[in-house]
Amino acid sequence: MYYYRSDFQKLSLLSSSPYFTLFYINLNSLDAHLNDLQITVASLNFPFHVIGISETRENYSAGVKMNNNLNGFTLFSQPSSYAAGGVAIYASKSLNAFKQTDLSTTDDEFEAVWVEINNTKAKNI
């Protein structure tokens, strides 16, 4: 389901809610649009657990060129072998998450980053 910014104002999820919340965006360069992402996440004022990003433009030759911290989140990324592409997942620091390096991959067709979240009360996500 897609939401507009105004739709988030109608939702009332607390950080203690049992729901698992995700946000996805095609950013077309994490370096160029990190500030936009920070402003958007802050303005939504919503307890996202995971933020998925495509088109980070992180690649093996150039890497990420700037500070990529997002307040309250840990970054897990997979670079592209091309100038465009690259994917990332920001996981809330409240989660015990780690990158699944055996599943994360870059090839000529796509990039994939996998993150596992340790869950002490149920199966891992």
C-alpha positions in Angstrom: 0.0 0.0 0.0 1.3 3.5 -0.8 0.9 6.4 1.5 1.2 10.2 1.0 2.8 12.3 3.7 -0.7 13.4 4.9 -1.7 9.8 5.3 1.1 9.3 7.9 -0.4 12.0 10.0 -3.6 10.0 10.3 -1.7 6.9 11.4 -1.0 6.5 15.1 1.6 3.8 15.7 3.7 4.0 18.8 7.3 2.8 18.9 6.0 0.0 21.2 3.5 -1.2 18.5 3.6 -4.8 17.5 3.7 -3.8 13.8 6.9 -4.1 11.8 7.2 -1.0 9.6 9.1 -0.5 6.4 9.8 2.4 4.1 11.2 2.1 0.6 12.5 4.7 -1.8 14.4 4.9 -5.1 16.8 7.6 -4.1 18.9 8.1 -7.3 22.1 8.8 -5.2 22.5 8.4 -1.5 25.3 10.9 -1.5 23.2 13.6 -3.3 19.9 13.0 -1.5 20.8 11.9 2.1 19.7 15.3 3.5 16.3 14.9 1.6 15.9 11.4 3.1 16.7 12.7 6.6 14.1 15.5 6.3 11.5 13.2 4.9 11.9 10.6 7.6 11.9 13.2 10.3 8.8 15.0 8.9 6.8 11.8 8.7 7.5 11.3 12.5 6.8 7.6 12.1 8.5 4.7 13.9 10.1 2.9 10.8 12.0 -0.2 11.6 13.6 -0.6 8.2 14.3 1.8 5.3 15.1 0.2 1.9 16.9 2.2 -0.8 17.5 1.4 -4.4 19.8 3.4 -6.8 22.2 4.5 -4.1 24.9 5.0 -6.8 27.4 3.3 -4.5 29.8 1.4 -6.6 33.0 -0.6 -6.2 35.2 2.0 -7.8 33.9 5.2 -6.1 32.2 3.9 -3.0 30.0 6.3 -0.9 31.6 9.7 -1.0 30.0 11.3 2.1 28.8 10.7 5.6 25.8 8.4 5.2 24.5 8.4 8.8 20.8 8.4 9.3 19.9 9.3 12.9 18.8 6.1 14.8 19.7 3.7 12.0 22.5 1.4 11.0 23.4 1.3 7.3 23.9 -2.0 5.4 24.7 -1.6 1.7 25.7 -3.5 -1.4 27.5 -1.5 -4.1 27.0 -1.8 -7.9 29.7 -2.7 -10.4 28.3 0.2 -12.5 28.1 4.0 -12.0 24.4 3.6 -11.2 22.6 1.0 -9.1 23.5 0.0 -5.6 21.1 -0.9 -2.8 21.0 -0.2 0.9 19.0 -1.0 4.0 18.9 1.2 7.1 17.8 -0.8 10.1 16.7 0.8 13.3 19.4 0.7 16.0 16.7 -0.7 18.3 17.0 -3.9 16.2 19.8 -6.4 16.5 20.5 -6.6 12.8 23.4 -7.8 10.7 24.2 -8.1 7.0 23.9 -11.6 5.5 27.1 -11.4 3.5 26.6 -14.9 2.1 23.3 -13.8 0.5 24.2 -10.2 -0.5 25.5 -10.0 -4.0 26.4 -7.9 -7.0 26.5 -9.2 -10.5 25.9 -7.8 -14.0 22.1 -8.0 -13.6 21.4 -6.8 -10.1 22.5 -6.0 -6.6 20.9 -7.5 -3.5 21.6 -6.7 0.2 20.2 -9.0 2.8 19.9 -8.2 6.5 18.8 -10.6 9.3 17.2 -9.2 12.5 17.8 -11.3 15.6 14.5 -11.7 17.5 14.7 -13.1 21.0 11.0 -13.8 21.3 10.3 -15.4 17.9 12.0 -16.5 14.7 14.5 -14.1 13.2 13.4 -11.8 10.4 
